Amino acid sequence: MFLKDWLSLFQCPICSSDFIKVENKELVCSNNHRYALSKKGTIHFLNKSSQQNYSKELWKSRHSLAIRGLFTPLLDHVFDKIASYDGPVLDVGCGEGSQLAYLRKKGLTGPTIGFDLSKEAINLAATNYPNSFWCVADLADSPFKEQSFSTILNILSPSNYQEFHRLLNNEGQLIKVIPHSAYLKELRAIFFEEGDSRRTYSNKDVQDRFEEEFSNWQSEEVNYTVQLDKEGAKQLIEMTPLSWNVASEKKKYAEDSVREITMHYLILIGNKSNDQ
């Protein structure tokens, strides 16, 4: 079982003490706080309820598009940044697990752990990708021990830099992926009117924040297009939060007309070694 092998990477989110054993399908800390393993081998670490706008259908759509290669060119670039780093990899906001699973299939051999706030996403990850450990957790109250990870992946998900610095080992790196200016521009042109700030895209404030946290950083732009059939366009619209609160007729028009989509990203790589 991965959990027994990787127990040293975890700590109790209630009291921050070490987990010392897996007993009767429960993870037990030194203060006897217990977290049950699900039938799928996952653990629900949340100590309070969390509101989620992401449905099971959304995660199924993302998984289907991932299998069809929507993220593959991006992940090939990300893998190149991880390949020379030995040690555990943590995927923050891992969704339904396809991205971490692709990186593992490409060659990651150490511990790979993914977590997300969505129980639906984690259930899909555990069902489809048993070679990593998956858990439901909150980045602000994470169940991981300090300096445990050589790489943290933060792909299109929120950040908590205090926690990132705590979790990275002294030579570790954070790989953060954010949308760039042309990201999903074909959908934006349909969904939003001229003059609407959402029609164009800027993540300069997010990039500036990253640069404040890491003096040793680099970036790489990745830009490619993906061909879509009608079903793929429908799944993309289901997947992206851009479609939230968009009129149904606009979504239907996009489903019928969008046959190529632009995937434009900025990969930000921060190395902790010069930030001590």
N, C-alpha and C positions, 0 to 999 in steps of 0.2 A: 504493500500500500504506500502511495506517494507520501501521505500525511505522516506516517511513522518515520519515513526516511528524511523528510524535510521539516520535522518538528521544531528544530532549532531556529527556523526562520520566523516563528510565530510568537506572539505574546498575548496575554489576556487583555481584551479591550476594556474590561471593567476595572482591573487593578494593576495592569501592566506587568504582572508577574509572569514567569515562564510557564509554558505548558509543559507538563512533565510526562504525560502518558496518554495513550488512547485506550480507554477501558469501556467495555460493553457498548461499543460504537459511540462513545462520547470522548471528546477532547477535554482533558482535565488539567486545570492550572494548579499551581502550588497552594493556592487559597481555596481550592475545591470548587471554583466556578466551572461549570460544565456546558459544553456545546455539542449538540447531537449531530452525528453524521446522518445525512439523508440516505435514502435508498440508492440514490445516484452517486453517493460519495462526496457530496458537497456539504458545506457548513454555512449556516445563516448566523452571521456575527452581529447583525444590527441589534442594538439595545433599545431602539425606538422605531416607530413606524416611519415610513418614508413615502411621500407622494411621488408617483411616477406618471409621466405623460406617455411613456413608451409601452405600446401594446404588444401582445404576443405576435400579432400579424405584422407589426413593424419589424420585429426581430426576425421573423421568418422571411420577410422580403429582403432584409439586409443579408441574411445568410445565403439566400438564393443568388443574389447579385454577386456576393463574394465568390461563390463557387464558379460563377461565370466569368470571373476575372476583373471585376470592377476595381478592386484595390491592388491587384497584382503588381503593376509597375511601381506604385508607391512602396509596397512592402519589399520589393527587390532592393530598392534604395535603402530602406530602413535596415534590412538584413546586413548590407555591406557595412553599416555603422556598428553592428553588434558582433560581427563575426570574429573580430580580434579580441573581444572581451570574454574572459572566462567568468563563470559564476552565475548565480541565480538571476532570473529575469522576472520582473513584475509588470503585468499589464494592468494599468489603472483605467477603469471604465472600459473593461474588455468587451462589453456587449455579449453577443452570442458566441464569442470565442474563435471565430474564423481567422482573424488576423494573427493572433498568437499561434494558432494551430498551423497556419501557413509558414510562419517563421520557424517553427519547430520542424516541420517537414523539410524545410530548406536546409536545416543543419544544426539548429540549437540542440545541445545535448544535456545541459545542466537543468536544474530545477526551473520550471516555468509555471508561474502562478498568475491567474487572472481573477479579478474581482469586479463586481458591478453592484449598483444599488438595486438592479432589477432581478428579482427572483426568476421571472420568465426567461430572461436572457441567460442566466446561469444554468438553468435547467436544460436549455438547448445546448449550451456549451458542453455540459457534462455528458449529455446524450450522444453528441456527435464527435467529441474530441477527448477521449479518455486518457491521453498521454500527458495532460497537464492537470494541475489541481485548481478547482474553481470554487469560489465562495461569494456569498452575498455580504458586502461590507461597505462601510462609509469611509472615504478618504480622510475625513476630519477626525475619525475615531478608529483608525485602522488596526487590525489585529497582527501587526508585524513588528518584529524586533528591530531596534536601531542598527544601522550599518549592515544590513543583511543582503543588500542587492547590488549587483554590479551594473545592472541596467534597469531603468524604469522607463516604460513606454507610456506615453500620454498622448494618445492619438484621438484628436477631435473630441476631447473631453476636458472638463474643468481641472484646474490646477490647485494645489496647496503646497506652496514652495517650502514652508516650514517643515511639512511632513516629508517632502521629497528629500530635503537635506538630511533629515533624521534617518531616513531609510537607506540612503545610498552609502556604500562603503567609501573609504577615503580616496579610492581611485575610480569611483563609479561615475556613470553618466546618465543624464536625463535626455531622452529623445522625445521631443514634443512636436506633434504635427498639427498645423493649423491650416484652415482654408486660405488660399491666396486670391488675388483680385478677380480671376476669371472662373472661380469655382462655381460649377453648375450655372453658368451664365445663360444657358438656353432656357432653363426654368425661370430664372429671375426675370428675363425679358418678357415672359408670359404672365407671371404672377404679379409683378409690381409695375406701377405706372411710372412714366418719366418724372423725374424729380423725387421719387421715393428713394430714401437712403439705402433701402434694402436691394435696390436694383443694381447698384455697384457695391463693391466689397472692399473693406480695408480692415486689416487686423494689426495695424501699427501699434495700437495701445497694448495689445497682447505681446507683441514682439518686444516692445520697449520694456515691459515688465520682466520678461525672460532675461533680457540683457542686464537688467539691474541685479538679478540674482546670480548670474554666472559671469565672472570676468573672463573665463576661458570658454569661449563659445564659437560656434560656426553655424552656418546655415546653408541649405541647399534647396533650390527651387525644382519642383517636379511638375511637369505639365504634359498631359496626354489626353486623348479623346477615346471614348468607348462607344461602339455601335450598339444600338438598342432596337429590339423589336417592340411591338406594342405591349407585350407582357412585361418586358424589362422596364419600359417607361412607366408602366403602372406600378411596378414594385419600387422603382426609384421614388416616385411621388409618395407612395406609402411610407417609405423609409425616412425621407428627409423632413426635419422640422420646418423647412421653408414652406411646406404646403399647409402648415397649420393656419387656420383662419383664412385660407384662400377660398374664394367662391368655387363651388363645385363645377361650374361651367368652364372656368379657367383650367382646373385640374383635368377635366375631360378633354379639353382642347390640347393640352400638353401631352396627355396620354396618346392622343391620335396623331400628333404632329412631330414630337421630338424623337428623332432617330439617331442622334449623336449627342453625346454629353461631354462637356469639358471637365476634367478632374485636375484642378490646379491647386497645388499644396506648397507650403513652406515647411521644411524640416528644420527644426532648431535643435542643436546638439550642445548641451552644457556639460562640461567636465568638472567634477568636484575637486580634482587634484590641486588646482591653483586657487581654490576658494576657501582654504582652511583659515 
